[in-house]
Amino acid sequence: MTDNNPIKSLNEFIEKADKMKRQEKMDLSSDEDLSIAIMNLISIEEHFFFTGAKTDKPEYYDLLKDVREMRKELLKKIIKEYEGEVWCISKHLLSASMRLMEVGTKQLGQGKKDEAQDLFGKAYNLYSLFWGLNMKLLNVGDIKKLDDNALNKADTEKKGFMGKLGDLVKKVIDCCIE
């Protein structure tokens, strides 16, 4: 039986990602930038919706439609293949991540550092889950919670799935390395 759990084969995955980068098959740094742009487009859609509703001006909905089409086009650059509702899940993961970052930033501005850190951690976990889904790192059949966030019997760090996925994303997607 083959083990498709990407968390167990972190080094193998990083090697594959590095090889793909060298072959110019993927540009994770650009994709990461694009994902942030998509987050902002989702926020713009929301703002056009609320502005249209609050002002009773339907032209804001027309702008919303234009921005939505742009967001869909750009999301296709990152999400090339998907099953079931992964497309929609991906959009919502980016959206929720962005919102948690914004709320965390507000908490930080109010001097609530611990609350901000908690929200930032949750935002990063959702962002990591987005990448895990879209880089085909996840086989949901392999995800099992045994004890204290352990993924399997060999898991000694017990960071849980989100923590390990976050570590994976940190190692693979580094916008500061050209």
C-alpha atoms as a printed R data frame, in Angstrom:
    type eleno elety resid chain resno       x      y       z
1   ATOM     1    CA   MET     A     1   0.000  0.000   0.000
2   ATOM     2    CA   THR     A     2   1.380  3.411  -0.908
3   ATOM     3    CA   ASP     A     3   1.249  6.223   1.560
4   ATOM     4    CA   ASN     A     4  -0.147  9.366  -0.063
5   ATOM     5    CA   ASN     A     5   0.056 11.466   3.079
6   ATOM     6    CA   PRO     A     6   1.980 14.608   2.022
7   ATOM     7    CA   ILE     A     7   2.761 15.542   5.601
8   ATOM     8    CA   LYS     A     8   4.846 12.384   6.034
9   ATOM     9    CA   SER     A     9   6.733 13.060   2.825
10  ATOM    10    CA   LEU     A    10   7.435 16.749   3.373
11  ATOM    11    CA   ASN     A    11  11.010 16.586   2.078
12  ATOM    12    CA   GLU     A    12   9.910 14.689  -1.028
13  ATOM    13    CA   PHE     A    13   7.247 17.308  -1.728
14  ATOM    14    CA   ILE     A    14   9.677 20.189  -1.263
15  ATOM    15    CA   GLU     A    15  12.091 18.503  -3.651
16  ATOM    16    CA   LYS     A    16   9.316 18.108  -6.244
17  ATOM    17    CA   ALA     A    17   8.259 21.746  -5.833
18  ATOM    18    CA   ASP     A    18  11.858 22.946  -6.155
19  ATOM    19    CA   LYS     A    19  12.308 20.836  -9.282
20  ATOM    20    CA   MET     A    20   9.133 22.276 -10.805
21  ATOM    21    CA   LYS     A    21  10.327 25.808  -9.985
22  ATOM    22    CA   ARG     A    22  13.661 25.139 -11.700
23  ATOM    23    CA   GLN     A    23  11.810 23.830 -14.729
24  ATOM    24    CA   GLU     A    24   9.625 26.967 -14.658
25  ATOM    25    CA   LYS     A    25   6.460 24.874 -14.480
26  ATOM    26    CA   MET     A    26   5.225 26.814 -11.486
27  ATOM    27    CA   ASP     A    27   5.929 30.154  -9.925
28  ATOM    28    CA   LEU     A    28   4.676 29.875  -6.368
29  ATOM    29    CA   SER     A    29   5.863 33.348  -5.489
30  ATOM    30    CA   SER     A    30   3.712 34.856  -8.242
31  ATOM    31    CA   ASP     A    31   0.827 32.537  -7.343
32  ATOM    32    CA   GLU     A    32   1.056 33.667  -3.735
33  ATOM    33    CA   ASP     A    33   0.908 37.305  -4.856
34  ATOM    34    CA   LEU     A    34  -2.014 36.427  -7.109
35  ATOM    35    CA   SER     A    35  -3.844 34.759  -4.217
36  ATOM    36    CA   ILE     A    36  -3.538 37.970  -2.177
37  ATOM    37    CA   ALA     A    37  -4.871 39.973  -5.137
38  ATOM    38    CA   ILE     A    38  -7.799 37.538  -5.365
39  ATOM    39    CA   MET     A    39  -8.490 38.041  -1.650
40  ATOM    40    CA   ASN     A    40  -8.726 41.756  -2.270
41  ATOM    41    CA   LEU     A    41 -11.009 41.272  -5.270
42  ATOM    42    CA   ILE     A    42 -13.340 39.214  -3.073
43  ATOM    43    CA   SER     A    43 -13.367 42.102  -0.582
44  ATOM    44    CA   ILE     A    44 -14.099 44.573  -3.382
45  ATOM    45    CA   GLU     A    45 -17.053 42.408  -4.462
46  ATOM    46    CA   GLU     A    46 -18.383 42.559  -0.900
47  ATOM    47    CA   HIS     A    47 -17.945 46.324  -0.704
48  ATOM    48    CA   PHE     A    48 -19.754 46.875  -4.018
49  ATOM    49    CA   PHE     A    49 -22.594 44.702  -2.725
50  ATOM    50    CA   PHE     A    50 -22.964 46.596   0.550
51  ATOM    51    CA   THR     A    51 -22.552 49.985  -1.122
52  ATOM    52    CA   GLY     A    52 -25.221 49.085  -3.687
53  ATOM    53    CA   ALA     A    53 -27.567 47.931  -0.942
54  ATOM    54    CA   LYS     A    54 -26.933 50.948   1.308
55  ATOM    55    CA   THR     A    55 -27.208 53.568  -1.440
56  ATOM    56    CA   ASP     A    56 -29.925 51.877  -3.504
57  ATOM    57    CA   LYS     A    57 -27.765 52.432  -6.592
58  ATOM    58    CA   PRO     A    58 -27.807 49.345  -8.856
59  ATOM    59    CA   GLU     A    59 -24.737 50.541 -10.772
60  ATOM    60    CA   TYR     A    60 -22.641 49.223  -7.864
61  ATOM    61    CA   TYR     A    61 -23.960 45.746  -8.665
62  ATOM    62    CA   ASP     A    62 -22.727 46.182 -12.241
63  ATOM    63    CA   LEU     A    63 -19.273 46.962 -10.868
64  ATOM    64    CA   LEU     A    64 -19.552 43.947  -8.584
65  ATOM    65    CA   LYS     A    65 -20.260 41.770 -11.638
66  ATOM    66    CA   ASP     A    66 -17.186 43.106 -13.462
67  ATOM    67    CA   VAL     A    67 -14.918 42.523 -10.455
68  ATOM    68    CA   ARG     A    68 -16.374 39.037  -9.964
69  ATOM    69    CA   GLU     A    69 -15.548 38.109 -13.558
70  ATOM    70    CA   MET     A    70 -11.975 39.334 -13.050
71  ATOM    71    CA   ARG     A    71 -11.688 37.354  -9.804
72  ATOM    72    CA   LYS     A    72 -12.969 34.183 -11.485
73  ATOM    73    CA   GLU     A    73 -10.510 34.589 -14.363
74  ATOM    74    CA   LEU     A    74  -7.583 35.055 -11.984
75  ATOM    75    CA   LEU     A    75  -8.634 32.216  -9.697
76  ATOM    76    CA   LYS     A    76  -8.476 29.892 -12.717
77  ATOM    77    CA   LYS     A    77  -4.760 30.651 -12.940
78  ATOM    78    CA   ILE     A    78  -4.235 29.045  -9.534
79  ATOM    79    CA   ILE     A    79  -7.022 26.450  -9.461
80  ATOM    80    CA   LYS     A    80  -6.550 24.541 -12.680
81  ATOM    81    CA   GLU     A    81  -8.246 21.279 -11.680
82  ATOM    82    CA   TYR     A    82 -10.713 20.654  -8.916
83  ATOM    83    CA   GLU     A    83 -13.351 18.213  -7.792
84  ATOM    84    CA   GLY     A    84 -16.668 18.703  -6.098
85  ATOM    85    CA   GLU     A    85 -16.869 22.090  -4.449
86  ATOM    86    CA   VAL     A    86 -13.125 22.732  -4.139
87  ATOM    87    CA   TRP     A    87 -13.476 25.866  -6.328
88  ATOM    88    CA   CYS     A    88 -16.021 27.397  -3.955
89  ATOM    89    CA   ILE     A    89 -14.209 26.134  -0.859
90  ATOM    90    CA   SER     A    90 -11.026 27.773  -2.165
91  ATOM    91    CA   LYS     A    91 -12.736 31.116  -2.687
92  ATOM    92    CA   HIS     A    92 -14.175 31.017   0.821
93  ATOM    93    CA   LEU     A    93 -10.853 29.973   2.370
94  ATOM    94    CA   LEU     A    94  -9.188 33.023   0.800
95  ATOM    95    CA   SER     A    95 -12.056 35.272   1.819
96  ATOM    96    CA   ALA     A    96 -12.121 34.058   5.433
97  ATOM    97    CA   SER     A    97  -8.346 34.299   5.661
98  ATOM    98    CA   MET     A    98  -8.444 37.923   4.480
99  ATOM    99    CA   ARG     A    99 -11.222 38.822   6.923
100 ATOM   100    CA   LEU     A   100  -9.381 37.253   9.866
101 ATOM   101    CA   MET     A   101  -6.244 39.188   8.896
102 ATOM   102    CA   GLU     A   102  -8.260 42.414   8.833
103 ATOM   103    CA   VAL     A   103  -9.910 41.736  12.202
104 ATOM   104    CA   GLY     A   104  -6.533 40.717  13.649
105 ATOM   105    CA   THR     A   105  -4.996 43.953  12.416
106 ATOM   106    CA   LYS     A   106  -7.797 45.935  14.079
107 ATOM   107    CA   GLN     A   107  -7.249 44.021  17.340
108 ATOM   108    CA   LEU     A   108  -3.543 44.763  17.114
109 ATOM   109    CA   GLY     A   109  -4.317 48.465  16.651
110 ATOM   110    CA   GLN     A   110  -6.436 48.345  19.802
111 ATOM   111    CA   GLY     A   111  -3.548 46.876  21.768
112 ATOM   112    CA   LYS     A   112  -5.072 43.391  21.941
113 ATOM   113    CA   LYS     A   113  -1.929 41.584  20.853
114 ATOM   114    CA   ASP     A   114  -2.896 38.089  22.051
115 ATOM   115    CA   GLU     A   115  -6.266 38.222  20.284
116 ATOM   116    CA   ALA     A   116  -4.570 39.524  17.148
117 ATOM   117    CA   GLN     A   117  -2.008 36.699  17.219
118 ATOM   118    CA   ASP     A   118  -4.786 34.141  17.562
119 ATOM   119    CA   LEU     A   119  -6.654 35.601  14.588
120 ATOM   120    CA   PHE     A   120  -3.466 35.797  12.504
121 ATOM   121    CA   GLY     A   121  -2.772 32.131  13.255
122 ATOM   122    CA   LYS     A   122  -6.272 31.159  12.166
123 ATOM   123    CA   ALA     A   123  -5.925 33.264   9.002
124 ATOM   124    CA   TYR     A   124  -2.659 31.547   8.143
125 ATOM   125    CA   ASN     A   125  -4.149 28.116   8.786
126 ATOM   126    CA   LEU     A   126  -6.981 28.827   6.356
127 ATOM   127    CA   TYR     A   127  -4.511 30.203   3.806
128 ATOM   128    CA   SER     A   128  -2.393 27.066   4.185
129 ATOM   129    CA   LEU     A   129  -5.470 24.911   3.707
130 ATOM   130    CA   PHE     A   130  -6.176 26.800   0.461
131 ATOM   131    CA   TRP     A   131  -2.712 25.904  -0.829
132 ATOM   132    CA   GLY     A   132  -2.937 22.349   0.444
133 ATOM   133    CA   LEU     A   133  -6.142 21.804  -1.507
134 ATOM   134    CA   ASN     A   134  -4.948 23.482  -4.672
135 ATOM   135    CA   MET     A   135  -1.485 21.988  -4.812
136 ATOM   136    CA   LYS     A   136  -3.083 18.562  -4.394
137 ATOM   137    CA   LEU     A   137  -1.278 18.028  -1.095
138 ATOM   138    CA   LEU     A   138  -4.363 16.766   0.667
139 ATOM   139    CA   ASN     A   139  -5.864 13.355   0.563
140 ATOM   140    CA   VAL     A   140  -8.734 13.841   2.972
141 ATOM   141    CA   GLY     A   141  -8.926 10.079   3.489
142 ATOM   142    CA   ASP     A   142  -5.494 10.230   5.134
143 ATOM   143    CA   ILE     A   143  -6.421 12.909   7.671
144 ATOM   144    CA   LYS     A   144  -7.098 11.354  11.046
145 ATOM   145    CA   LYS     A   145  -7.018 12.906  14.475
146 ATOM   146    CA   LEU     A   146  -5.787 10.405  17.032
147 ATOM   147    CA   ASP     A   147  -4.725 12.217  20.169
148 ATOM   148    CA   ASP     A   148  -3.616 15.726  21.076
149 ATOM   149    CA   ASN     A   149  -3.636 16.832  17.439
150 ATOM   150    CA   ALA     A   150  -1.524 13.872  16.318
151 ATOM   151    CA   LEU     A   151  -2.159 12.829  12.742
152 ATOM   152    CA   ASN     A   152  -0.997  9.261  13.126
153 ATOM   153    CA   LYS     A   153   0.901  6.983  15.504
154 ATOM   154    CA   ALA     A   154   4.279  8.193  14.187
155 ATOM   155    CA   ASP     A   155   3.402 11.873  14.738
156 ATOM   156    CA   THR     A   156   5.630 13.048  17.572
157 ATOM   157    CA   GLU     A   157   5.206 16.807  17.116
158 ATOM   158    CA   LYS     A   158   1.421 16.740  17.488
159 ATOM   159    CA   LYS     A   159   0.862 20.079  15.766
160 ATOM   160    CA   GLY     A   160  -2.296 18.833  14.150
161 ATOM   161    CA   PHE     A   161  -3.084 18.878  10.487
162 ATOM   162    CA   MET     A   162  -3.313 22.665  10.132
163 ATOM   163    CA   GLY     A   163  -0.023 23.234  11.919
164 ATOM   164    CA   LYS     A   164   1.803 20.749   9.726
165 ATOM   165    CA   LEU     A   165   0.207 22.124   6.581
166 ATOM   166    CA   GLY     A   166   1.268 25.617   7.654
167 ATOM   167    CA   ASP     A   167   4.856 24.395   8.072
168 ATOM   168    CA   LEU     A   168   4.685 22.870   4.616
169 ATOM   169    CA   VAL     A   169   3.461 26.100   3.027
170 ATOM   170    CA   LYS     A   170   6.192 28.087   4.813
171 ATOM   171    CA   LYS     A   171   8.848 25.806   3.351
172 ATOM   172    CA   VAL     A   172   7.469 25.659  -0.174
173 ATOM   173    CA   ILE     A   173   6.128 29.162  -0.758
174 ATOM   174    CA   ASP     A   174   8.794 31.698   0.046
175 ATOM   175    CA   CYS     A   175   8.217 34.962  -1.785
176 ATOM   176    CA   CYS     A   176  11.605 36.272  -0.711
177 ATOM   177    CA   ILE     A   177  13.593 33.598  -2.573
178 ATOM   178    CA   GLU     A   178  13.817 34.259  -6.290
